[in-house]
Amino acid sequence: MRIYNTMSGRKEEFKPIEEGKIRMYVCGPTVYNLIHIGNARPMIVFDTFRRYMEYRGYRFNYVSNYTDVDDKIIQKANEEGTSCQRITERYIGEVEKDMKALNIEPASAHPRATEEISGMISLIAELVEKGYAYASDDGTVYYNTKAFRNYGELSHKNIDELQSGLRELKVSGEEKKRSPADFVLWKPKKEGEPYWNSPWSEGRPGWHTECCVMAPKYCGGRLDIHAGGEDLIFPHHENEIAQYEAAHGERFANYWMHNAFINIDHKKMSKSLGNFLTVRDVIKRWDPMVLRFYMLSAHYRNPLNFSAELMDSAKQSLERILTAVQRLRELSGRLSGEELLPGEEKVREAAEEQRRNFNERMDDDLNTADAITAVFELVRIANSSVSEQSSAAICRYMLDTIVTLLSVLGIRTERKEEKLDREVEELIEERQKAREKKDFKRADEIRDRLLSMGISLKDTREGVKWSRS
């Protein structure tokens, strides 16, 4: 497996700290609202990475946090006249609903920032003692970026450039900083905010500190992989590195993986532009598996453009795959023969070649886009080579191969059971009788009526197939 490491700026051969095991930490959402599709991309991408590496035989300690104390959470609580805890409990529940819909496996641990405050205070105290942090007279604690010589290494930024760029951005309350690039580790409380006691003031930790404590605690030490969206490279992940490595004297993570942004109709997603889409918005219109399939149809490091047209195209593509899977399932229940028939060994060999292609593409920095091409090739082979005259052996082999690879991508292949109500059943039966009587005018009228009700029909050799359009 070769991974593009943001730290080095190139693809590197993956070598775990511990043979056969992977410690991976993915930055999770701030829980004050429903997650948007930008939040969903790293969830889907790195869940797929986990699934693939497990398929290849690795054991995982996969940790993803919830940020449950933040200015936005406090603002939301004040707007609703309730507590921050009520807000975060509500939205953690909503996140988990969306993750389940998108078939994202639960992490090994989902730590919450508010449950790890004591560890953060200990880390900050250690950084102060070692000279990497300093407290101002108002109880704010800052990290001294000049004390950490590797600052800017992940984002490939020079600290002098950072200081120049940040000097004009200094806001009220930051006058105590020694340098514009210094960042807050602890902030004093404001009226109406949640707070904890510390040696410096009653207050709460800065956002950049939480993962430095939770990642090693729940992953069992330094990380094989730290991941998240590319917006986290600077300053969040840069600041995490500065804290962890100053305190522990070792690399925080051996590999840093970051996914690219999502645009909406070629424009940056934002509430001000009115193009802000939650996962919940999208899955009201399209099946969650269509959204997952669409996210994986591009390489994770490439920007992804979201549009209704592209989602409809993804829906059609996924439908082709699922239709082939359904056909193979139906055939496998009717066919017999546990041995391959003459000529079927070549079919099996062609399928094995596509399985190898899938693995090779995924081994190349999780290239899901090209891996999906291998799945389509398997579908083409199955559609052209497996029929009523085939053996059950080749049919089941093709079915198992396609379903296994789709499972690696996290795509569910079981369609929801759909039941027609009595009226629709009667109309379909009436249409069949009209066709038998060669009353094609009446048959077409019934087809049109069913279409208006959202029911599409397809006449096949196995009978009438229907789906909701």
Buried (B, 14 or more C-beta within 10 A) or exposed (E): BBBBBBBEEEEBEBEBBEEEEBBBBBBBBBBBBBBBBBBBBBBBBBBBBBBBBBBEEBEBBBBBBBBBBBEEBBEBBEEEEEEBBEBBEBBBEBBBBBBEBBBBBEBBBBBBBBEBBEBBBEBBBBBBEEEBBBBBEEBBBBBBBBBBEEBBBBBEBEBEEBBEEBEEEEEEEBEBBEBBBBBBBBBBBEEEBBBBEBEBBEBBBBBBBBBBBBBBBBBBEBBBBBBBBBEBBBBBBBBBBBBBBBBBEEEBBBBBBBBBBBBBEEEEBEEEEEBBBBBBEBBEEBBBBBBBBBBBBBBBBEEBBBEEEBBBBBBEBBBEBBBBBBBBBEBBEEBEEEEBEEEBEEBBEBBEBBBEBBBEBBBBBBBBBBBBBBBBBBBBBBBEBBEEEBBBBBBBBBBEBBBEBBBBBBBBBEBEEEEBEEEBEEBBEBBBEBBEEEBEEBBEBBBEEBEEBEBEBEEEEEEEBBEEE
